């Protein structure tokens, strides 16, 4: 395999304090999901991950095109899991988990320019991911979460602190994060908090309140 471009290995991206995740399973239908996406953008969200764990590739791609049309260039769009659909939908990057395509495999599909993030759940996974061409790392679940059927063990704020000490890459904390505990997560060392459930109800107002809390 050809070597990856050096800039892929060394660039440092900037993450906003709030990393919104739009989970299709949280909404009654696509109309509600698209409306929520537009409300999040109106509330100041500039980074949005689209996640659909049960939809077909065709449905995911259709929804991705819909999000792209509605949000335009105002929001950086990240595809969950699927590097192929990320490219097909002309999204800005991909986020992979421990059981998905490997970071280096995803990078070879994406090329050097698109963002690549990876989920980690303990120190060893984070060390391994840190050595790859990922642009940012996620650590979690920080708190108990209901957004995954079989969540990994909670890492707590101490897990965030440990992760911060192990990497210089931008760090996203995820799992059970709300407006009530988000600031503590940032103070523990996260650059950004990924939120799903606490953005579903009244998305614009919720996003605005997150930004007020996080400063």
N, C-alpha and C positions, 0 to 999 in steps of 0.2 A: 504494500500500500504506500502511496506517496506521503511524504511528511506533511503535517499540517502547517499552514502559514504561521510564522512566528507571532504575528499580531494576534492570532487566535488564542495563543497561549498566554499572552501577557496583557491584553487590554483590560481596562477596569471600567465597568459600566456603572451608571448611577441608577439606583432604584428609588422610587418614591416611597414615602413612609407607609402608604396603604397599597397593598397588592390585592386587588379584588379578584375573587374567583367566582365565575358564573357557572353554576352546576345545573345542567338541564333537569336533573332529577328533583330539584327544589321547586319547580314551577308546574302549574297545572297544564300549560300548553306553551307552544312556541311564541304566541302573541304576548303572553305574560313575560316570557323570558326576554324577548326583544325590548319590551317596554322597560323592564328592569335595567337592561344594559344602557339604554338611553338615559334613564334617570341617574345611573351611576356616573355616567360621563358628565351630566349636568351638575352633579355634586362634586366634581373635581377629580374624579378617577382618571388617571392617565396610563394605567397598566392593568390589563384585564386578561385573565386566563379563562378560556372556555373549556369546560369539562363535561363530557357525556360518556358515562361508563357502560351504557346499555344500548345506545342508538347504533344503527347500521352505519357503515362508512358513507353511504349515500346521504343519509339524514344528517350526519355530522357535517359533511361538506356543504350541504344546502344551508344549514344553520350558520356555518362559518361565513359563507358568502353573504348571508343576511346581516350578520354582525359587521362585516367589513363595509357593506353598503351604508349601514346606518351610522357607524362611528367614524368612518373615513380615516383621516390622518390624525384625528384628535386623541386617539387612544392606541397605545401599543398593544397589539393582540398576540397572546401566547396560546398555542394549541397544547392541550394535554395529551401526552402519550404518542400521538401519531405524526411522525416526521413527514410522511407522504402527504397527509392531508394538510399539514402546515404549508407545504410548498404549493399544493393545488389551490388553497384558499388565499395564498399570498399573505399569510400571517407574518408576524415579525419575529417569531421564535417558537420554541417548544419546551415543554417541561416534562421530564421523564421520572418514573419511579424506579425502585429497586428491581422490580420484576418486568420492566419494560425494556426497550432497546437500550443497549449500553450507551453511556455518554459519547464514547468515541465512534460507535456505530451511528448514532444520531448526528454527530458532527460531520461525518462523511456524507450523509444524505443532505444535510442543511447547507454545507459550505461554510466559509469563514465568517460571513457577515451577520447571519441571523443569531439571535440570542438563544442560549442553551442553559437551562436550569435543571437541577436534579434534586430529588428528595432523599434525605438521609434521616436515620432514626437512632443513630448512636455514634460514638466517637470513631470507631473503626470505619464505618461507612463514609463518614465525613472526610476522614483522612484519604481514603481511596478516591473519592470524588474530587477532592481538592487537587489531586495530582493530574486530573484530566483537563480537557479544554473547555469545561463548563464555565459559563460567565457568572453564575451565582449559585449558591447552595441553599437548600431549605433544610431546616431542622424541626423535628416534631414527632408526635404531637406534644405541644408544650403543656396543654391541659386536656382534660377529657373531651372527647368530641363525638358527635352523633352523625357526622357527615361521611363516615366510612363504616362499612359493615364489620370489618375485622381490623380495628385500629392497632397500631403498634403500641408498646408500652409508653406511658407518659414520661417525658424527659424533664418536665418542670423548668423553672427559671434557671436552675443550676445547669441543666443540659444546654440551655442557650449560652450561658457564660462559658461553659467548656468548649462549645462549638466556636465561639468567638475567639477563644485563645488558640484554636487550631487552624484558623484560616484567615487570610487577608482579603479573600473574595467577599463580595456583598453577600450578606446573610439574611435570609428570609425565615421568620418563625411562623409556624402554622400549627393549628389544632386547638380548638376551643377558645380562640382569642375573641374578645368582645371589647366594647368601648370601656368597660369597667377595668379590664386588666391589660389593655394594649400598651399603655405607657410603661408599666412595669417590665414588659417584654423588651421594649426599646431600651430601657435603662439597663437591662441585663446584657445588652450587646447586639441585639438584632438591628439591622439597617431598615428592615421593612417587616410589616406584619401581613400575613395572608389571611383573608377573612372570607368565609362563605355564609354561614347561617345568620350572622348579625348584620348582614347587608340585604337580606331577602325582604324584610318588612320595611316599607317606606325607604327604598334604596337611596334616593337623593338625600333625604334628611339624615339617614344613617351615615352615609359617606361624609357629609359635611361635619357631623359630630365627631367622627373619627379624626378628621383633619384638625378640628379644634383641640381635641385631646392630645394629639401627637405633636402639634405645633409645626 
